[in-house]
């Protein structure tokens, strides 16, 4: 899995890069097919305070996942994005497993159910 961290307007410290790679590297558990994770960190000024936007674009075969979270601290924004990515990847994996189970014609059918279907 490749990581690409972008931050328009400022430089990301090596410790923040390492933190992001550690937390987002754990997403491999939920989907082994992840090809690339794009992280975009953006500072926005709202009123008189600064807000950090963390955008994740997770490239997975089929359909890419896109997540956006906000916080006042970089690390917190990355953690929120990682948590929501875990939830989305789990949902996707579950849906895939259910669809695969429904599509399999080789399930065992009891004799009573088979007779009811014929009648």
C-alpha positions, 0 to 999 in steps of 0.5 A: 500500500502506498501513501501520498500525503499532500498539504497545500500551503505548508510543509508536513513534519516527518513525525506527522507523516509517520503518525499518518502512516501508522494509523492509516496502515492499519486499514490493511486489516479491513481490506487487503486490496488497498492500493493507495491512500491519498491524505490531504491536510488543509488549514482553513480559517473559519471566523477567528479560529483555524480548522484542519480538514483531512481528506482521505481518498482510498484506492480500492479495486472497484470503487474508491472511498472518499472521506472528509473530516475536520478538527482543530488538531492534525492528529485528531483529524487523521484519527477521525478519518481513520475511524470512519475509513475502518467503518466504511471498509468493514461495511463494504467487506460485509456487504461483499460477503453477504452478496457472495453467500447469496450468489452461491448455488451450492448451499445445502437445502433440506429435503423438506424445503426442496419438496416444497419448492417443487410443489 
